[in-house]
Amino acid sequence: AEHPYSHLIDTLKDGNKFFSPQKLNDPRYDQLPLSIRVLLEAAIRNCDGFYTKEEDVQNILDWQQQQNRAEVPFSPARVLLQDFTGIPAMVDLAAMRDAVAKHGVDPSLVNPKCPTDLIVDHSLQIDYSKWSLKNQEMELIRNKERLQFFKWCSKAFKNVNMVPPDIGAVHQMNLEYLSRVVQVTDGFIYPDSVVGTDSHTTMINGLGILGWGVGGIESEAVMLGQPVSLTLPQVVGCKLVGSINPLTTSIDIVLGITKHLRQAGIAGKFVEFFGPGVSQLSAPDRTTIANMCPEYNATVSFFPVDQVTLKHFKKTSEPEKLELLESYMKAVKLFRIYEDPSEDPQYSEINLSSIMPYVSGPKRPQDRVAVSSMKEDFQSCLDEKVGFKGFHIAKEKQDTRVPFLHCGQEYQLSHGSVVIAAVISCTNNCNPSVMLTAGLLAKKAVEAGLVVKPYIRTSLAPGSGMVTHYLNTSGVLPYFSQLGFEVIGYGCATCVGNTAPLPEAVVDVIKQGDLVACGVLSGNRHFEGRLCDCVRANYLASPPLVVAYALAGTVGIDFEKEPLGVTSEGKEVYLCDIWPTREEVQQTEEDRVISSIFKDLRGRMEKGNMLWNNIECPDSVVFPWDHKSTYIRSPSFFSKLSIEVPPPQSIESAHVLLFLGNKVTTDHISPAGSIARVSAAAKYLLSKRLTPREFNSYGARRGNDAVMTRGTFASIKLQNRFIGKPGPKTLHIPSGQTLDVFEAADRYQRDGIPLIILAGKDYGSGNSRDWVAKGPYLLGVRAVIAESFEKLHKNQLVGMGIIPLQFLPGENADSLELSGKERFTITLPDSLSPRQQLTVKTSQEKSFFVTALFDTEKDVIFFRLQPGPQALLIVPSSHHFTRLSAWMEKKEQLIGAT
């Protein structure tokens, strides 16, 4: 059939065709924000009458009236996966091949339909703080099974591009190597766009490429051809004016903008930047700012393509590609001249000159602290009751100093002592100005005779070899090294809990004095206990401030009044004495960050990693599962794949597995760090004859459902009201015993008892992870009743067949006087509808209403085709499986497929 919008096809001078929304001759197009124009083009190009309908195109075009109302589809140009979230997706695809093969279908038909890039970057651990090659070797040994599986995937699946270990972190590779701004397929040109399972995916919006983070379940759907469904967003225009303070870094700007937009209340909206101040920001500045938009709950922070963007791509692209990019973006009016004001639905004005340096912490990224007030703020944290900021240290113990020996020399630790200082591979390493500022600061510190105390766990994990390249060519890398900031490898490490253990003497002193020790890192996540169990206070800071606090050895310092240190000659050195000027940084950036850096990256991509190149993998269409493997297991999601689609099953006499409070994060639900030796996952691995040194991390074992199920709710910070203290325990109500969460759930399942979870506000906030839904599903959880949900996590629950139920406004477990020890019955009608109210009855003869958070009819379909991976097998790829006629007849009745 002819494409419904074939009359919009136009041709560029070079012969490439494109869909031109301007040929609609509709004046509303010129009034659309540029980010919405990207959604419109994708809807026009992908209009097939099923997933994307002409009605969707009209709704987007009528954005002024339909924003916050219409549900629209978006088919991105590609999917971005990192290995922690990528391995479950690829394991599911491999298991899908097994499932269809058992029903007589060619398994090679199961492939991602949407181009998928998978970057192996999250398995790096810091075993050796001063030897990156040794870390690479350990990574290969520790993760050999996973890497063999990834290599098999790169050969077996079409449309999968695998970036080997030690090339770069996922967001860096997205910026430096994978980003296109425009894509060309079958002679058609269209805007580049992406959804990714990495929390830094939004960074790409700084280059004018629309993209945001999704969960593993959603990414699998897109991989198999299904569009992302979203409510047509409101777009908040953010006007930047004024001039940037020379001492203000991109991190200061992003924290200032974060605070401003948090107060503006822009949750779930698109933010689009405009105004004369934008032209002052380099492309790396913009990507740094765009990266943090999840912290103020926006979907994207979009910087439309302009001359600054083109200047950036002159360093990374061939001239003919640059000409194509510019001509196409101007042809479809996706090119912005910031000096030319455009109409915006609403805007917030931010004066860049008012932004001062801040850090964020000690427990949450939204708690900003002015660097000038850091000493006083930390003191108040010691005084305050235990909470989001407080530690409640008795006054008489706040001056405690505990001596210890390290490498034969005596040191002292006190409250506020820095024991971890990490310039790590997220948030800002893409920005040469920020990293060069840190490097130049290190250079001046060494020249001034300052040192970092050797017991501080320092590390430098550049996002890619490009960062190392420009740090090296600018001459600052040796000075990083002299201060202890050695390059430990390329990938996520400290931020995901992969920090090497602190020296035993340091750990002993912290415990002996009950000290609030500190970590300082240039990342964007720092929940309490995430870096290291014994480090309670963690601060996010720009890379130069990480170096500054490492030199000071404490966060309890006033940089304006107190010296960083004293030289061997007794001279006091203050931060202002060694802080590089903005002119110094810009000159170094202009001289060093050149196109050869990007050419070097391409060369390493083509050559590959020697260790990766030597890995052998099976040559087969279906993966030969090793039943002895503790890394890769065929998941049980497809074991009950059947022809029949059962009606929704009511939940009868369910017990409460967990009774939780507010702000339960994905870290609480599915930890990504090390596997505790007394955990349920550890018991499983010990039963497989592994030693604790071989446990690796939860993230590395995401391809093993047995480990991940046991790791669900295994966080030491989990606050379960049944228990009354933090820990991965719960009450097995029938016996009255306190058990590991997994052991309790296993007992309930063996007894045939369904489970629910009670929770407060913001259930599921934090990084997107597929196992935060898969884990509870395999534990037997059928529903979560909470006051509110993080939207992405709510969608993940729906995809796995777990019902997200919301208390009615003004109600919660306390107001309804629920103890959590009742049994709950939730009746589901045969015909579910979006946002339907359901009745919950308890064994105590109480009854209350909840809202089932199915936002669309598609949500209802996914829930009925539970669990999610089964739905993915049938819905997005149904046209591949015409031989399974019995399946199709049943599914067509539900989804109206042709």
C-alpha positions, 0 to 999 in steps of 0.5 A: 500500500502507498505510504499515507504521506508519500506526497510529502517526500522531497529530494535534496540536491545530493539525491537523498529523499526525505519527508518534508513536514513543510509540504503539509502547508500547515501554519501550525508546523512553524509554531512547534518547538523544534523537539516536537518537530522531531516527534512529528517527522518520525510519526509521518515517516513511520505511519503504518496505520497500526502502531502509528496512525494518521490521527497520531500525526494530526495530534502532534501537529495540533500540539498547542491543543493536545499537549498533556492530553494525547498519547502519541508513538515515537519510533527512535532511529536507534537503541543504546544499551550498556552491558549491565542492562544490555545483557538481560535484553540479549539473553531474552532475545536468545531465549526467544530464539529457543522458544520459537525454534521449539514451535517449528519457526526459523530462530534466525528470524528473531532479530532487533528490527531497530538498530541497536548499539551495545557498549560493554563498559559497566563490568570494569572494577578497580582492582588495581588503582594504578594499573589500568592494563591489569584491570582490563585483564581482571575484567576479562577473567572475571567476565569471560562468560559474559564477554563470550555471550556478547561476542556471540550476539554480535555475530548471531544477530542482525542490526546489533553493533557491539563496542568492545570493553575498554573503548569507552563508556556508553554515553561517551561512545554515544557522543563521540562515535555513534551520534549522527544528528541525521541518519540515512537509510534506503536513500531516505534521510531523517533526524537521528534519535535514540532511547537508551538504558543508560541514565546518561542517554539524555546527554545526547540532547546537547547535540540536537539529537532527541533521546532519553532513558528507558527501562530494559523492558521498553528498550526490548520493545523498541528493538523489536519494532514497537514505538515508545508511547508517551503523552505529548509533552509540554515544552518549557522554553528555558531562556539563557541570558547574561555572561558566564562567570570565569570561575563557573564550570559547566557543573556549576551551571547544570546545578544552577539550572537543576535547582531552577527547573526543580522549582519550576515544576517541569516533571515529565516535560521537554525543556528546550533551551533558547536565548543569547546565552546558549551561544556562549555554551560549547557543545560539550557544555550543552551535553553536560547540562543536558545530562542532568535533566533526569534530576529535575524530572524532565524527559529531555533537555534539548539544545537544537542544532546551530552553528556551535553544533556544526562547529563541533561536528567539523571535528568529528565528521567528513565535510560531505556529511556536514554539508548533508547535515546542515542542508537537511536540518535547514530544509525541515526547519530543525536548525536554530539561530539563537539570536533570532527569538522564536515563539515559546509556550512558556519560559524560565529565564536564567541569568548565567552570571548569577550561578556560583560553584556548588556541590551536591550531597551528602546523600541526594543529588538534589541537595545543593550546597554552595562551596562557600558554605560547605564547612558550615553545612557539613557541621549542620549535617552532623547535628541534624537527626538522621534523615535526608541530610542528617547523621545525628552525631552527639556534640561531644563526639563531633571533634573525634580524631582517630590516629592510624598507621598507613604505609608506616606513617601515622595519620588521623581521620575525623568527621568529614575526612575524605577517603574516596576521591573519584573523577569518574566516567559520567556526567562531565568527562565529555567536557574538555573544559571541565576536565582540563580545569581539573588537570591544570589544577593538579599541575599547579598543585604539584608545582606548588608542592601539594600532595594527596594523602596516600590512604585516600582512594583516588581514581581517574576513569575517563569516559573514553580514550579521547579524554585520556588523549587530550589530557595527555596531549595537554600535558596534565595527565602526569600531574593527575598521576602524581596526585594519585589520580591514575587512569584505572580503565574505561567504564563505569566503576565508582558510581555503580559501587565498583570501588576497590576496598578501602585500606583495612586500617581506614575501615577499622578507624571509621568503624572505631570512631563511628566517623562520617567519612566522605567520598567526593566524585564527579558523577550524578548518583551518590545514594548513601552507602552506594560507593562503600558501605562505611562511607556515609557522606558522598558529594557530587562535585565538578572534577576540579573540586574533586581534586581540591577536596582530595588535596584538602583531605576533608570537606570541612574546609572554607576554601576562601579562608583556609589553605588547601595545604602547607608545602614542605617549606611551610608555605600555605597554599590556598585554592585561589592560588592554583585555580586556573583561569577560564582563559587558560582553560579555553586556550588549552582546549582550542590548542589540544581538542582537535579532530585528530582526537576523534580520528584516534577513537575511530582507529581504536574502534576499527582495530578493536581490543586485543583481549576482545579480539582473542575471545572465542565464541560459538558459531550457531543460530541459537545460543548453546547454554552452559547449565553450569554457568553462573553468569548466563542462564536461559530465563524462565519467562518463556517456559509457559509460552502458550496459545491461549491468552487467559483473562485477567486473574484476580489476586486472592488472599495475598500476603504483603511481602514488604511494607515500605515507606517513601522514596524507595529507589531502584537501588533498594529494589535491585542493587547494582554493586557488590554481592554481600557475603551473607546475602541470598545471592551469595548463598546461591553462588556458594552452592555453585562452589564459588568463593567470595572473591569470585562473586563479582557484582549484581550488575555483572550477573544480570544475565542470571535470573537466579542471582538477580531474583535473589538480589531483588530487595537485597539492599542493606539500606532497605527500610521495611516497616515490618522489621524496623531497621535497615536491611534486606529482611522481611517478616514471613507472616504465617510463621512470624519468622524474619527471613531474607526477602528471597527466602520469604518469597520462596516460601510463599510461592511454594505455598501458592500464596500471591504477594503484594507490596505496600509503599509510600510516595515516589516508588521506583525512583532512580536509575532505570533497570529492567530487574526492578520489575523482573525481580519482583515478578519472579518473587511472585509479586502480583501488585504494588500499592503505593501513593505514587510511582516514578513513571518509568518504573510504573511502565516497567511493572505493567510490562511484566504483568505487575499491577501498579495500584495507586491509593486515592488522593489523601489516602495511604496505608496509615490513613487506612490503618493497614498493618500490612499483616492482613490478607488482600483480595483485588478483583480484576474485571474481565474487561480492564480499561485505563485508569480504572478504579478497583476494589481492595478487600482485606481479611479484616473486612476493610475495603478501599479503592485504588486506581490501576495505573494503566495509562493507555489501551496498550498498557492493558494489552501488555498486562494481559499478555504478561509477562512482558517478554512474552508480549514482546515476542508476539506484539512487535514481531508478529509479522515474523511468525506467520507460521504460528497461526494458532498463536496469531488467531488468539493474539489478533483478537486482543491487539487487532493485528493484521 
